[in-house]
Structures are given as C-alpha cells and as structure tokens.
Amino acid sequence: MWNEELQLPRFEWVRIFTLDKFLQQKEKKRYEGEALRKLEDGKGSIKLQGEDAVELPNPPEFVRIVTRRYEIVDTPGQYTLPCQC
C-alpha cells in the first residue's frame, strides 16, 4: 500500500545480472535515479517492459534481479519472546 507522506514503498535501485552455468555473474542492466523513475508506476511498483523487458535465457544460463526496496511491512500474528527473568 502506497504511503504518500513517507513515499513508501520505493525502490532505490534495480540491478539485472546474467549467470552462466558456472554461476559467474555479469551485470547486464542497472536502474537508479532517473532511469529507475521511468519504470515506476507512482504506487511503489516498477514494470520491466518494452525496451526494459528482461529476456529469459535458455538453461543452463540464468537471470538474477536484485533490488533495494524500502517498504512498511505488516505481519500480524502472535510473537513469543523469551523472558530473561
């Protein structure tokens, strides 16, 4: 859920890597600053589409997408904390 006052959730950067069969990674794309703002929808999400779409390679190659994102997390439930009495 978008919080206008805190500007959350928001992405700080997005990096896309390719990995070969030996898991050696190579950075393919990096989005931050103005390049990242072009991908945002104004509600805390991004869309990698069009010229920014990620093409999935054939195995044994892989794609890794790494993000730095800030968000408010609400995890309702019961929490048991040990007491050091």
C-alpha positions as CSV (number, residue, x, y, z in Angstrom):
1,M,0.0,0.0,0.0
2,W,1.4,3.4,-1.0
3,N,2.1,5.9,1.8
4,E,2.3,9.4,0.3
5,E,3.9,11.0,3.3
6,L,6.8,8.5,3.6
7,Q,7.0,7.8,-0.1
8,L,6.9,4.1,0.6
9,P,7.2,1.5,-0.8
10,R,10.0,2.7,-3.1
11,F,12.9,1.3,-4.9
12,E,16.4,2.7,-4.5
13,W,17.9,0.7,-7.3
14,V,17.4,-2.4,-9.5
15,R,20.2,-4.5,-11.0
16,I,19.9,-7.3,-13.5
17,F,22.6,-9.9,-13.9
18,T,23.1,-12.9,-16.2
19,L,24.6,-16.0,-14.8
20,D,26.3,-18.7,-16.8
21,K,26.4,-22.4,-16.0
22,F,29.3,-21.8,-13.6
23,L,27.2,-19.1,-11.8
24,Q,29.6,-16.4,-12.9
25,Q,27.5,-13.3,-13.0
26,K,27.7,-10.3,-15.3
27,E,25.7,-7.1,-14.7
28,K,23.5,-6.5,-17.7
29,K,21.5,-3.5,-16.6
30,R,21.3,-1.1,-13.7
31,Y,18.4,1.2,-12.9
32,E,18.7,4.0,-10.4
33,G,17.9,7.7,-10.2
34,E,16.1,9.0,-13.3
35,A,16.3,5.7,-15.2
36,L,14.5,4.0,-12.3
37,R,11.9,6.7,-12.0
38,K,10.8,5.9,-15.6
39,L,9.9,2.4,-14.6
40,E,7.8,3.3,-11.6
41,D,4.1,3.4,-11.6
42,G,3.7,6.0,-8.8
43,K,2.4,3.4,-6.3
44,G,5.7,1.7,-5.3
45,S,5.9,-0.8,-8.2
46,I,8.1,-1.0,-11.2
47,K,7.4,-2.5,-14.6
48,L,10.2,-4.0,-16.7
49,Q,8.5,-4.0,-20.1
50,G,9.2,-2.8,-23.6
51,E,12.9,-2.0,-24.1
52,D,13.5,-2.7,-20.4
53,A,11.9,-6.2,-20.5
54,V,14.1,-9.0,-19.2
55,E,14.6,-11.8,-21.7
56,L,14.9,-15.2,-20.0
57,P,17.8,-17.2,-21.4
58,N,17.8,-20.9,-22.1
59,P,19.2,-23.2,-19.4
60,P,21.9,-23.6,-18.2
61,E,22.1,-19.7,-18.1
62,F,20.1,-17.7,-15.5
63,V,18.9,-14.2,-14.8
64,R,19.1,-12.6,-11.3
65,I,17.2,-9.5,-10.4
66,V,18.4,-7.7,-7.3
67,T,16.6,-4.7,-5.7
68,R,17.0,-2.4,-2.9
69,R,13.4,-1.5,-1.8
70,Y,12.1,0.2,1.3
71,E,8.6,-0.7,2.5
72,I,6.3,-0.9,5.5
73,V,5.7,-4.5,6.5
74,D,2.7,-5.5,8.5
75,T,3.0,-9.0,9.8
76,P,0.1,-9.7,12.2
77,G,0.3,-12.7,14.4
78,Q,1.5,-13.9,17.8
79,Y,5.1,-13.4,18.9
80,T,6.6,-15.3,21.8
81,L,9.6,-13.6,23.3
82,P,11.7,-15.4,25.9
83,C,11.9,-13.7,29.3
84,Q,15.3,-13.4,31.0
85,C,13.7,-13.1,34.5
